[in-house]
């Protein structure tokens, strides 16, 4: 692509050096290690490194032009812009020819349930015959392509490349998880969303955003920046989210369990852990090009948890707004088998083993509230302390967990640091361990803390008896627990049963 085509799409404050705008640009990158001859290097100031320190290196590797926020002493033409993250996103949109305009793009944001909701939406539209792509926490997926995710929402240049590849492959609908980080750092800038949703909000990511107010500000950008042609779906059970109806140009549709809304969930029965309910839209509503039809859909989910009802409520509304017929929406929901580590049933025999992300206080509350409503004998919990996220987060999570412990038929509770299973960025610090232990001791519990994840699993499994539930609870430190358990089951099995467990291990992403 010609340089002049790219530069015409970004506001340039100042130029330095001789710039031939007729030159052909090979690629755009913000990583100096990836630069080759004929590339544009965009210098981004990050948390760990400042791209401006690598402009000279980019020149040595063949970069033709650097896009900067401050000029640097390097023998390379430079253009200065106010914000290089915005510039990277804008350049990416131009370079890949605005692929979001060629597909229906659905954006999901929430503190909890983004991944599960996105997969539900994917399955609804696949059931309706659409070719669907996914961008999210688990992977970037379309057709036969599956690329494990590094970020919930990829950096803008990579995101636009994925979208271009999807459009070229004939994908019709893309379902995207949109994180607060993506919105703060402009990764999703320039994407033309068709339907966006804000599902729920609670405290998270304060280590990045500083305050809850900042977190909500960036989280809500997806809604506040929606244009008049975009359908905006709000869970109005959350007052902060409900208030966004007055702060968007989009066409607002509402859903709720407790509050008045266009779409409602009624008659929830979660006694078995697997919810039955009725999804109801009392009156048809049309706004712009979008119509939410009047429907009454009875649903029996095959995924456990109260939070699955909330996710289904939003996903079903996506489907109906997107024109999928009610029976297809129902069938997709009743056939949905869940997402890894989201109150996932990983074993069901004489007892059940459930695996949950347990990331923050709201996640913990919903998970333990579901277990409180279920019918079983005894509960056993293996808890992974959350590493390198701060003592305060671990204190809050421990407080929420301890609050529920006396209300549950809890027989066993072990904690683990998962030292052999986590990367360097997820190691439990002494302060985080102390925060967890202090809360538990103040609540009257002496919780054994086991260094290794595999040792903690071997220790807790013999305590689980017929009719019991074992909850694997934790973030990165618990990611590999299912594989450890399935390997144990495979080691004790033969023939087809052994093959079954080994295949589950092979197919596991976490």
C-alpha positions in Angstrom: 0.0 0.0 0.0 1.2 3.5 -0.8 2.4 5.6 2.1 0.3 8.5 1.2 -2.9 6.4 1.5 -1.9 5.5 5.0 -0.7 9.0 6.2 -3.9 10.6 4.9 -5.8 8.6 7.5 -4.0 9.9 10.6 -3.7 13.5 12.1 -0.1 14.4 11.8 1.2 17.2 14.1 4.7 17.5 12.6 7.1 15.8 10.2 10.9 15.3 10.3 13.1 14.1 7.5 12.6 13.5 3.8 9.4 11.5 3.3 8.5 10.0 -0.1 4.8 9.4 0.2 4.8 7.4 -3.0 6.8 4.6 -1.5 5.2 1.2 -1.1 4.8 0.1 2.5 5.2 -3.6 3.2 3.7 -3.8 6.7 3.0 -1.9 9.9 4.3 -3.0 13.3 4.7 -1.7 16.9 7.3 -4.4 17.6 10.8 -3.5 16.5 11.8 -7.2 16.5 9.3 -7.9 13.7 10.4 -5.0 11.4 11.7 -5.7 7.9 12.6 -3.6 4.9 9.8 -1.2 3.8 7.8 -1.3 7.1 6.3 1.4 9.2 7.3 1.3 12.9 4.8 2.7 15.4 6.5 3.7 18.7 4.2 2.9 21.6 5.0 3.7 25.2 4.1 0.6 27.2 4.2 -0.5 30.8 7.5 -2.4 30.5 9.2 -0.7 27.5 8.9 2.5 25.5 8.9 1.9 21.7 10.6 5.3 21.2 13.8 3.6 22.6 13.7 1.2 19.7 13.3 3.5 16.7 17.0 3.3 15.8 16.8 -0.5 16.0 13.7 -0.5 13.7 15.7 1.7 11.3 18.6 -0.8 11.3 16.1 -3.6 10.4 14.8 -1.7 7.4 11.9 0.5 8.6 11.2 3.3 6.2 9.2 5.5 8.6 8.6 5.9 12.4 5.3 7.1 13.8 6.1 8.8 17.2 4.7 10.9 19.9 8.1 12.6 20.4 10.9 12.9 17.9 14.0 10.8 18.6 17.6 11.1 17.5 17.6 8.4 14.7 18.4 8.6 11.0 14.8 7.7 9.9 11.9 9.9 8.6 9.4 10.4 11.4 5.9 11.8 11.8 4.7 13.0 15.2 1.1 12.3 16.3 -0.7 13.0 19.6 -1.3 9.4 20.4 0.5 6.5 18.7 -2.0 3.9 19.9 -4.8 5.7 18.1 -2.5 6.0 15.1 -1.7 2.3 15.1 -5.4 1.4 15.2 -6.2 3.9 12.4 -3.3 2.8 10.2 -4.4 -0.9 10.8 -8.0 -0.1 9.6 -6.7 1.5 6.5 -4.0 -1.1 5.7 -6.5 -4.0 6.0 -9.2 -2.1 4.2 -11.7 -1.8 7.1 -12.7 -5.5 7.3 -15.4 -4.9 10.0 -17.5 -3.2 7.3 -17.8 -6.5 5.5 -19.2 -8.6 8.4 -21.7 -8.3 11.2 -19.6 -7.5 14.3 -21.0 -8.2 17.8 -19.1 -6.9 20.8 -19.5 -8.2 24.4 -18.2 -6.5 27.5 -18.7 -7.5 31.1 -16.7 -8.1 34.2 -17.8 -11.7 34.3 -19.2 -13.9 31.6 -17.8 -12.3 28.5 -16.4 -15.6 27.2 -19.4 -17.7 28.0 -21.8 -15.2 26.5 -19.6 -14.9 23.3 -19.6 -18.6 22.8 -23.3 -18.8 23.3 -23.8 -16.1 20.7 -21.5 -17.9 18.4 -23.5 -21.2 18.7 -26.8 -19.4 18.1 -25.6 -17.9 14.8 -23.9 -21.1 13.8 -27.1 -23.0 14.4 -28.8 -20.5 12.2 -26.4 -21.3 9.4 -24.0 -18.4 9.6 -20.3 -18.7 9.2 -19.1 -17.3 12.5 -15.7 -16.1 13.8 -14.6 -15.5 17.4 -12.1 -13.2 19.0 -11.7 -13.6 22.8 -10.0 -14.9 25.9 -9.8 -18.5 24.7 -8.7 -18.1 21.1 -9.2 -16.4 17.7 -11.3 -18.9 15.8 -12.9 -19.1 12.3 -13.3 -22.0 9.9 -10.6 -24.5 10.6 -8.3 -21.8 12.2 -7.8 -21.6 15.9 -5.1 -19.4 17.4 -4.7 -19.5 21.2 -5.3 -16.0 22.7 -2.6 -14.0 24.4 -4.8 -11.0 25.1 -8.6 -11.0 25.5 -8.7 -8.4 22.7 -5.6 -8.5 20.5 -3.5 -5.4 19.7 -5.2 -3.3 17.0 -2.8 -4.3 14.2 -3.3 -8.0 14.9 -7.0 -7.6 15.5 -7.5 -6.0 12.1 -5.4 -8.7 10.4 -7.6 -11.4 12.0 -10.7 -9.6 10.8 -9.3 -9.2 7.3 -8.5 -13.0 7.2 -12.0 -13.7 8.5 -13.6 -11.5 5.8 -11.5 -13.1 3.1 -12.5 -16.6 4.4 -16.2 -15.7 4.0 -17.0 -15.2 7.6 -20.4 -13.5 8.0 -20.6 -12.8 11.8 -17.8 -12.1 14.3 -18.4 -12.3 18.0 -15.8 -10.4 20.0 -15.0 -10.0 23.7 -14.1 -6.4 24.3 -12.0 -5.9 27.4 -11.5 -2.7 29.4 -7.9 -2.8 28.5 -8.7 -2.9 24.8 -10.9 0.2 25.1 -8.3 2.1 27.2 -5.5 1.2 24.8 -7.6 1.7 21.6 -7.2 -1.9 20.4 -10.8 -2.0 19.2 -10.7 1.6 17.8 -12.1 1.7 14.2 -14.2 -1.4 14.5 -17.7 -0.8 13.3 -19.9 -2.8 15.7 -23.4 -3.8 14.8 -24.6 -5.0 18.2 -22.8 -4.3 21.5 -23.7 -5.5 25.0 -22.8 -4.5 28.6 -23.7 -7.6 30.7 -22.5 -6.8 34.3 -20.0 -4.7 36.3 -18.0 -5.3 39.5 -14.6 -4.3 40.8 -11.7 -5.7 38.8 -8.4 -4.7 37.1 -7.7 -2.0 39.6 -4.0 -2.9 39.2 -4.2 -1.4 35.7 -6.9 1.3 35.9 -6.3 2.6 39.4 -9.9 3.2 40.5 -13.3 1.6 39.8 -14.4 4.9 38.2 -11.6 4.6 35.7 -12.4 0.9 35.1 -16.0 1.7 34.4 -15.1 4.7 32.2 -13.1 2.5 29.9 -15.5 -0.5 30.2 -18.4 1.6 29.1 -16.7 3.1 26.1 -18.1 0.3 24.0 -21.6 1.6 24.8 -20.9 5.4 25.0 -19.1 5.4 21.6 -21.8 3.3 19.8 -23.2 5.1 16.7 -26.9 5.5 15.7 -26.9 2.4 13.6 -25.7 0.1 16.4 -28.0 -1.9 18.6 -27.0 -1.4 22.3 -28.0 -4.2 24.7 -27.9 -3.4 28.4 -28.5 -5.5 31.5 -30.5 -3.0 33.5 -30.3 -5.1 36.7 -27.1 -3.1 37.2 -27.9 0.6 37.9 -24.6 1.8 36.4 -25.3 0.0 33.2 -28.9 1.0 33.1 -27.8 4.7 33.3 -25.8 4.3 30.0 -29.1 4.3 28.1 -29.0 8.1 28.4 -25.3 8.3 27.3 -25.3 6.6 23.9 -26.4 7.3 20.4 -27.1 3.6 19.8 -30.5 2.0 19.7 -31.0 0.7 23.2 -32.6 -2.6 24.1 -32.8 -3.9 27.7 -32.8 -7.2 29.5 -33.1 -8.1 33.1 -34.1 -10.7 35.7 -35.2 -8.4 38.6 -36.0 -5.1 36.9 -38.5 -4.1 34.2 -37.0 -4.6 30.8 -37.8 -5.4 27.2 -36.5 -9.0 27.7 -37.1 -10.8 31.0 -36.1 -14.1 32.6 -38.8 -15.7 34.6 -39.4 -18.9 36.7 -35.8 -19.8 37.3 -35.3 -23.3 38.8 -31.7 -24.1 39.6 -32.1 -26.9 42.2 -30.1 -29.4 40.1 -27.5 -26.8 39.2 -28.7 -26.8 35.6 -31.2 -24.0 35.2 -34.7 -24.1 33.8 -36.3 -20.8 33.0 -38.5 -18.9 30.6 -37.2 -16.1 28.4 -39.9 -13.6 27.6 -40.3 -10.5 25.5 -43.8 -9.2 26.2 -44.0 -6.6 23.4 -42.2 -6.4 20.1 -39.8 -3.4 19.8 -38.3 -1.8 16.7 -35.6 0.8 16.8 -33.8 1.8 13.6 -33.0 -1.4 11.6 -33.3 -3.6 14.7 -36.4 -5.5 15.9 -36.7 -7.5 19.2 -39.8 -9.7 18.5 -42.4 -10.7 21.1 -41.5 -14.3 22.2 -41.8 -16.8 25.1 -39.1 -19.4 25.1 -38.8 -22.1 27.7 -35.1 -23.2 28.2 -33.3 -26.0 30.0 -29.6 -25.3 30.0 -27.0 -28.1 30.0 -24.4 -25.8 31.6 -24.4 -25.3 35.4 -24.7 -22.1 37.4 -26.9 -19.1 38.0 -24.5 -17.0 36.0 -25.3 -19.2 33.0 -28.9 -17.8 33.1 -27.5 -14.3 33.0 -25.2 -15.1 30.0 -28.1 -16.9 28.2 -30.4 -13.9 28.7 -27.9 -11.7 26.9 -26.9 -14.2 24.2 -30.6 -15.0 23.3 -31.3 -11.3 22.9 -28.3 -11.0 20.6 -29.7 -13.9 18.5 -33.2 -12.4 18.3 -31.9 -8.9 17.4 -29.8 -10.6 14.7 -32.9 -12.1 13.2 -32.5 -15.7 14.3 -35.8 -17.5 14.8 -36.9 -18.3 18.4 -36.7 -22.1 18.0 -33.2 -22.0 16.7 -32.2 -19.7 19.6 -33.8 -22.2 22.0 -32.1 -25.2 20.4 -28.7 -23.6 20.5 -29.1 -22.7 24.1 -30.2 -26.2 25.1 -27.3 -27.8 23.2 -24.7 -25.4 24.5 -22.1 -27.4 26.4 -20.1 -24.6 28.0 -16.7 -23.0 28.0 -13.5 -24.1 29.7 -13.2 -23.0 33.3 -16.6 -21.2 33.5 -18.4 -23.3 36.1 -17.5 -26.2 33.8 -18.6 -29.7 34.7 -15.4 -31.7 34.1 -16.4 -35.0 35.8 -19.8 -36.5 36.6 -19.9 -39.9 38.2 -20.6 -40.8 41.8 -19.7 -37.2 42.5 -19.3 -34.0 40.5 -16.2 -31.9 39.8 -16.8 -28.3 38.8 -14.1 -26.0 37.5 -14.5 -22.2 37.8 -12.4 -19.2 37.1 -13.2 -17.6 40.5 -11.6 -14.3 39.4 -13.2 -11.6 41.5 -15.7 -11.1 44.2 -18.8 -11.0 41.9 -17.6 -14.2 40.2 -17.1 -15.8 43.5 -20.5 -14.7 44.8 -22.4 -16.0 41.8 -20.5 -19.3 41.9 -21.0 -20.0 45.6 -24.6 -18.8 45.4 -25.3 -21.4 42.8 -23.7 -24.1 44.9 -25.9 -22.9 47.8 -29.0 -23.5 45.6 -27.9 -26.9 44.4 -28.7 -30.3 46.1 -25.7 -32.5 47.0 -24.1 -33.9 50.2 -20.8 -32.3 50.9 -18.7 -29.6 49.2 -14.9 -29.7 48.8 -13.0 -26.7 47.5 -9.5 -26.5 46.1 -8.6 -22.8 45.8 -5.7 -21.3 43.9 -4.5 -18.0 45.4 -4.4 -15.4 42.6 -0.8 -14.6 41.9 0.7 -11.2 41.0 -2.6 -9.3 41.2 -2.0 -7.6 44.5 -2.7 -8.3 48.2 -5.9 -6.2 48.1 -7.6 -8.3 45.4 -6.7 -11.5 47.2 -8.0 -10.1 50.5 -11.3 -9.1 48.8 -11.6 -12.5 47.2 -10.9 -14.3 50.5 -13.4 -12.1 52.3 -16.2 -13.1 49.8 -15.2 -16.7 49.9 -15.1 -16.8 53.8 -18.6 -15.2 53.9 -20.1 -18.2 52.1 -18.2 -21.0 53.8 -20.5 -21.3 56.8 -23.6 -21.3 54.5 -22.3 -24.2 52.4 -22.0 -27.9 53.4 -18.3 -27.5 53.3 -16.2 -30.5 54.4 -12.7 -29.8 52.9 -10.9 -26.6 51.9 -7.3 -26.6 50.6 -5.4 -23.7 49.0 -2.5 -23.9 46.6 0.1 -21.6 45.2 0.4 -23.8 42.0 4.1 -23.2 41.9 4.8 -25.7 39.1 1.8 -24.6 37.0 2.0 -20.8 36.7 4.2 -18.5 34.6 6.5 -15.8 36.1 3.7 -13.2 35.8 1.3 -15.2 37.9 3.5 -16.2 40.9 1.9 -15.8 44.3 3.8 -13.2 46.4 4.3 -13.4 50.1 2.0 -10.4 50.6 -0.8 -12.1 48.6 -0.4 -15.3 50.6 -0.5 -13.4 53.8 -3.6 -11.5 52.8 -5.5 -14.7 52.1 -4.3 -16.4 55.3 -5.1 -13.4 57.5 -8.7 -13.2 56.2 -9.3 -16.9 56.7 -7.8 -16.9 60.2 -9.9 -13.9 61.2 -12.9 -15.9 60.0 -11.9 -18.9 62.1 -10.5 -21.1 59.4 -7.0 -22.6 59.3 -6.6 -23.4 55.6 -3.7 -25.7 54.6 -1.7 -24.1 51.8 0.0 -26.6 49.4 2.8 -25.5 47.2 2.1 -27.6 44.1 -1.2 -27.9 42.2 -0.7 -31.6 41.4 0.0 -32.4 45.1 -3.1 -30.4 46.2 -5.3 -32.4 43.8 -3.9 -35.7 45.0 -4.6 -34.6 48.6 -8.2 -33.5 48.1 -9.5 -36.2 45.8 -9.6 -39.0 48.4 -11.9 -36.9 50.6 -14.6 -36.6 47.9 -17.4 -39.2 48.3 -20.5 -40.3 46.5 -23.0 -37.4 46.2 -20.4 -34.8 46.9 -19.2 -31.8 44.8 -15.5 -30.8 44.3 -15.0 -27.2 43.2 -11.7 -26.3 41.5 -11.6 -22.5 42.2 -9.1 -20.1 40.9 -7.6 -18.2 37.9 -4.3 -19.0 36.3 -3.2 -21.2 39.2 -6.1 -23.6 38.5 -5.9 -23.6 34.7 -4.2 -27.0 34.5 -6.2 -28.8 37.2 -8.7 -30.5 34.8 -5.8 -32.0 32.8 -4.3 -33.4 36.1 -7.6 -35.0 37.1 -8.3 -36.4 33.6 -4.8 -37.8 33.5 -5.5 -39.6 36.8 -8.7 -40.9 35.4 -6.9 -42.1 32.2 -4.2 -43.8 34.3 -7.0 -45.8 36.1 -8.9 -46.7 32.9 -8.6 -49.0 30.0 -9.8 -49.2 26.4 -12.4 -46.7 25.2 -12.7 -45.0 28.6 -8.9 -44.4 28.7 -9.0 -43.0 25.1 -11.9 -40.7 26.1 -10.0 -39.1 28.9 -6.8 -38.8 26.8 -8.7 -37.1 24.0 -10.2 -34.6 26.5 -6.6 -33.7 27.6 -5.5 -33.3 24.0 -8.5 -31.0 23.2 -8.1 -28.9 26.2 -6.9 -25.3 25.5 -6.0 -24.3 29.1 
